[in-house]
Amino acid sequence: MLYADYNGSSPMLNEVKDYLRLRMQSNIFANPNAIHSLGQKINSAINESRKTLAQYCGCDPYQIIFNSGASEGITQILSSILNEAREDQKIIITSPIEHSVVLNILEHYEKVKGFKIIYTNVDLHGQVDLNHLRELISEYKCAIVCVMAVNNETGVFQPYQEIASLCKEVSVPYFCDTTQLIGKVPFNFNESQLDYAVCSGHKLGALPGSGFMIIKDRTQLKPLIFGSSQEGGQRGGTQNYLGIETLAIAMKEHFNSYSLINNLEQEKLLFEKNMKINFPEVQIIGEDHPRLPGTTLIGLAGIHGQAVQIELEAQDIFVTTSSACTDNNPETSKVLKAMGVNEDIGRSVIRISLSPSCLKEDYSKLSKALGQAYLKLKKIDAFGY
Ligand SMILES: Cc1ncc(COP(=O)(O)O)c(C=O)c1O
């Protein structure tokens, strides 16, 4: 089997599986908020994990709040800010390439609370237009700027550090969706000058259902889930302590394998180059900007992406079309539409996303299987219906 959907979700890391096996055998399960010794043991493990994550993410342990993952973090952060927005600041500046979690919450605030959303331009290669964003920020008094760090479909890095500086100059809160960034490449919260960051454990190979947010100033955050004093009263409910422990294990493993990222990037570029030599008409989306190592969004004009996906699955290779969340939709994705990608290419794309643990042979296997699928499907007029 070749799993090539790491942006959708990462298989659990071996180190996490090993940890969990031993952890189960220890038979220490208790409520971390109980003051008996078992509870306190678990509470200490949570705080050790917090310290480890803070060390690898360049923040203070106090700035980390555990939760169920990115969607929850995004919802809590955005609602905390927007619920407090002044009447004369009911404007949101964002990009049209944000993940649906972000766009859906913002649209909710537009419909229900009378906010106005203003979208930045995005260039042909999938990066937010910084000059346009700068103009918007100086023209409008907004409640928040939301621009992601890395796009999940194209893998294109967004200029999030520059955006953080811009927002700082005018004292506007900046929410950066870091779901595809944390753990995949080195990240330092404080150096990036971000106000907020989010992470999902399943993107890191930790236990699904675990995650955390990093909050620069915790006084700005309102609870979404009310409980008692868990996570300083800002995220109620008994903590998912096994998940939390695996977050720290996984993050440490990623930190130790950052040296392999360059290799992955080189193998990806070679794969893309070979695809273009063999099939000059294929397009690598976002090719002109720095992209996440291991992510390729490839357009095979005239072919249906889902047909390619099925062909690959028959060979035990797992990819998605644009993103895992929209995989069931044969339409051109919103992200590609915002980039001005035409329908012919838009409906033909498949996303390949690998991790540094993947091997050179994985790209060779993909190259061969994708080439064969393309030659076969090219004979069929996919859009001739
Ligand atoms: C950029 C981005 N933001 C947010 C999310 C939501 O993450 P989750 O479904 O783990 O909450 C994803 C998931 O794919 C993502 O890629």
Ligand as a Chemical Component Dictionary entry (heavy atoms), coordinates in Angstrom:
data_LIG
# 
_chem_comp.id                   LIG 
_chem_comp.type                 NON-POLYMER 
_chem_comp.pdbx_formal_charge   0 
_chem_comp.three_letter_code    LIG 
# 
loop_
_chem_comp_atom.comp_id 
_chem_comp_atom.atom_id 
_chem_comp_atom.alt_atom_id 
_chem_comp_atom.type_symbol 
_chem_comp_atom.charge 
_chem_comp_atom.model_Cartn_x 
_chem_comp_atom.model_Cartn_y 
_chem_comp_atom.model_Cartn_z 
_chem_comp_atom.pdbx_ordinal 
LIG C1 C1 C 0 -5.820  24.215 6.648  1  
LIG C2 C2 C 0 -6.742  23.402 7.496  2  
LIG N1 N1 N 0 -7.453  24.001 8.457  3  
LIG C3 C3 C 0 -8.293  23.321 9.239  4  
LIG C4 C4 C 0 -8.485  21.976 9.083  5  
LIG C5 C5 C 0 -9.448  21.254 9.980  6  
LIG O1 O1 O 0 -8.763  20.296 10.727 7  
LIG P1 P1 P 0 -9.551  19.165 11.568 8  
LIG O2 O2 O 0 -10.506 18.532 10.623 9  
LIG O3 O3 O 0 -8.460  18.263 12.026 10 
LIG O4 O4 O 0 -10.217 19.877 12.687 11 
LIG C6 C6 C 0 -7.780  21.306 8.073  12 
LIG C7 C7 C 0 -8.000  19.857 7.834  13 
LIG O5 O5 O 0 -7.760  19.341 6.782  14 
LIG C8 C8 C 0 -6.876  22.036 7.271  15 
LIG O6 O6 O 0 -6.166  21.449 6.313  16 
# 
loop_
_chem_comp_bond.comp_id 
_chem_comp_bond.atom_id_1 
_chem_comp_bond.atom_id_2 
_chem_comp_bond.value_order 
_chem_comp_bond.pdbx_ordinal 
LIG C1 C2 SING 1  
LIG C2 N1 SING 2  
LIG C2 C8 DOUB 3  
LIG N1 C3 DOUB 4  
LIG C3 C4 SING 5  
LIG C4 C5 SING 6  
LIG C4 C6 DOUB 7  
LIG C5 O1 SING 8  
LIG O1 P1 SING 9  
LIG P1 O2 DOUB 10 
LIG P1 O3 SING 11 
LIG P1 O4 SING 12 
LIG C6 C7 SING 13 
LIG C6 C8 SING 14 
LIG C7 O5 DOUB 15 
LIG C8 O6 SING 16 
# 
